[in-house]
């Protein structure tokens, strides 16, 4: 039975579930508001799932590894698995997921994934550690998908401090892959981009090649809600459901992402896929600064 584990300080109260090691709540005590999306099913029934061992969709719902095809749903399977609570103290919560017979049927690798949520002042840090306990090379992608409540969808602002332009690629809604052949230049006003009615008509805004290491989300009146700092992210996705004008926006740090349109090659050749030799581990983290 999944449990919800809570840590708090004078500024924030943070809750994380055993199910998917998902960050389910960040309550800002000073502002008296919930920061994380509340998973209302008419819009999106999740809060902040981890995306592992895939980010996004694979072409045709299958990927190829050493000539064999395997089925894989969107964003992998970790978000829908029970994690083991490894350790909890007053300022951190550590969960672990390891490969098993069920996972190997669709993902033929041994792995260990540890996720730690840490709280310090007004900052929540999410740490990922992927380890390869097996004998063969491990291929994976990993990403975050936290959703944040906004007062109003249209008019919300995304602030990329120090940036004047960004190159965005979009999802091809027919192939469900990334249309890398037709990038779009987004021009910012003093680093800011205002969300409009049709901003997410082509699914997520995707910024590849490490363009974005920090982005802030603000209400239309300029009130800063949260800042994502992701120094190791290879791509950042910004998403809200197509056509719903939902009262939340996701800021997503990714290491690896969904396939480019038409990609049917081997897993090892997937866009920005990561690999670990036997005994190696991969560690990274991102920060959520609340109110700044």
N, C-alpha and C positions, 0 to 999 in steps of 0.2 A: 504494500500500500504506500503510495507516494505521500511524502510529507512536505510541508512548507517550513523552511528554516529562515529565521529572522535575525538580523544584526542591526544595531542602531547606535547613533551618537546624538549630540545635541542638535545636529542639523538635518540628518536624514534617517529614515527607517527603510531597510532593504530586505526583501524577501525573495528566496530562491527555492524552486521546487526540485525534488528528486527526479521528477519526470522531465527528461531532457536537460537536466541541470539548467532549467530556464529561469532567467531573471523575470520575476512576475510583478514586482512592485519596487518603485523608489518613491517614497513619500517625503516631500519637501516640507518640513515642519514650519520653517519660517514663512513660506508662501502659502501654507495650508492647501497643498494641491498634490494630486497624484501625477507623477511624471511619465511613467510607463503606460502604454496603451492597455486598456482594460479588457481586451479580448472579446468585445461584443460581437457575436457570431454573424450578425447581419452585415458587418464590414470585414472582419478578419478575426478568427478565433484563437489567435496567439498573441503573446506579449513580446518576447525577445528570443526566439529560438536560435540555437547554435546550428550552423550548417556544416555537416561533416558526414561522410568523407567527400561530398560533392557540394558545390555551390550552384544553385540554379538547376536547370534541366539539362539532360543529355539528349542528343539527337535521336528522335524516335523512341525515347524511353529505354534505350539500351546503350551500353558502352562495350568496347572491345578491349580485352586484355589477353595478350599472347595468342591472338587468333580466335578466342572464344568470346561469345557474346553473353552479357549479363544484364538482367533487368535492373533499372534503378529509377526510383521516383525523384521528384523534385527535391533538391536540397539534401539528398542523402537520407540516412535513417536515424542518426543520433538524436534528433529532436523528438523522436517517437519511441525512445528506449528509456528504461528505468536506470538511472545512475546510482552508484553506491556513494553514500555519504562517507567520506574518508576522515574528515576532520572539521571541527567547527570551534571557533573561539569568539571573543567579543567583537572582533573586527574582520573575520574572514570565514568563508565557507568553501570547502574543497570537495568536489565530486569526481568520481572516476567511472569510466566505461571501458570494458575490455572486449576484444573479439571473442566470439563463441561460435558454436555450430550454426546457429541461425544466421549470424552476420556473414559467415564464410560462404554461404550458399549464393549470396548476391555480391559479395565483396571478398575475393579470395586472398585475404591478407590477415596476418596477425597484427594487432595494434593495441595500444593503450592510450586513452584520451583522458587527461585530467583538466578540469575547469575550476578555477579559483575566482571567487568574487571577494574583493577586498574593499573596505570602507575606510576612508580617511578624510576628515572634515566634510567638504561638499563634493568629494570625488569618489566615484565607484570605478574601480579597476577590474577588468575582466582579463584573466590570464588563461592562455591555452598552452598545454604541453602535450605534444603528440610523440609517442615512443614506438619504436619498432623492436618488439621482442622476438621476432621471427628470424628465419634464415634467409629470406628473399627480400629484395628491394620493395619498399612500401611506397605506393603512389597515393596522393590525397590532395584535396583542397579543403579549406576551412574558412568559415565566415561568421560574422554576427549579423543579426537581423532585428535590432531593438526598435520598437515603435514608440513614438512619443506623442502625447496628447497635445493638441493645439486648440485654441479657442475657436478658430475658424480656418478651414482648409484654404480657401481662396484668400490671398493677401498675406499668408504666412511668408516669412522671409528666410532664405538660406544665405548665410554669410561666410564667404571664403576670404578671410582677411589676407590682404596683400596680393590678391589675384585681380587681373583685369579681364581675362578670358579663360575659358576652359573648353576642351574638346570632348564632346559627348558622343557616345555611340548608343544606339537604341536597339531594342528587341524587335526582330522581324516577327510580327504577330502570326504570319503564315507558317514559318519554319520553326518559330520559338527559339531561334538562335540569335546571336548578336550580329547585327549588320555592320561589320567593320569596314565595308567598302564605302560607306556613306556617312562619315563622321560629320557632326554639326558643331560649329563654333558658337558657344554661348558667351555673350558679352555681358559683363557685370557692371553695375553702377556702384562705385566705391566698394567693390567686393561683394555686393549683394545681388541676389536673384529673387524676384517675387514670384510666388506660386500663383498660377492662374488656373482657370477652369479646365483647360485642356493640357496642362503640364504633363500629366501622366498618361495621356492617351496612347503613347507607344511604350507603356510599361515603365520600368525604372529608368532614371537618368543614370548612365554608367560612365564613370570616369576612370579610364585605364592608365597604365604606365606610371603609377605613383604620383599622379597629378595632385591628388588631394590628400593631405596629411592632417587637416583640421577643417571642420565645418561646424557652424553654429546654427541652431534653429531658433527663430524668434516669432512671437506673435506679430500680427499686423501693426500693433502700436509700438513695436520695437522692443518689447519686453523679451529679454533673452531667457530661453527655457533650458537649453542644454547645449554643451559643446562636446563634440566627438573629437578626440585626439587619437590618431591611429598612425604612428610613425612608420610602421612596417607594412601597411596596407599596399598591395599592388593595384587594387581597384577599390573604388567606393561606389556603392549603389545607393540611390535615394529613391524611395518608392512609397506610393500610396495606391490603393486599388483603382484600376482603370474605371472611369466613369462614375465613381461613387461620391467623390468629394468628401471622403471620410474625415472625421475630426482627429486624424493622426497622420504622422509622416515618419517613415523609417529612415534612419541613417545607418548604412551598412558597410562595415569594414570587411574586405574580402582578401584572401590570399588564394588566388585561383577563382574562376567564375564559370558560368554556363558556357556551352560550346559556341563557337562561331557558326554562323549559318552554313549548313552543308557539311560540317565536319563529321567524318565517319572513320577516322583513323584510330590508332592504338591509344590507349589511356596515357601512355608515356609521352605522347605528342600533343596532348590536350593543352589548351591555352593556359599558361602560368601554373601548370600542375607542379606540385612539390614531390620530392622523393627523399627517402631515408634508407640508408644501408642498414643491415642488421646491427642492432645495438645502438643506433643513433637516435637522437631525439631532437625535436623542433619546439622552440619556445617563443611566444610572442604575447603581446597584450595590447589592449586599448583602454582609454579612459573616457568616462562620462562625467563632465563637470557640470554640476547642476546650478543653474542661475548665472552661468558665465561662459 
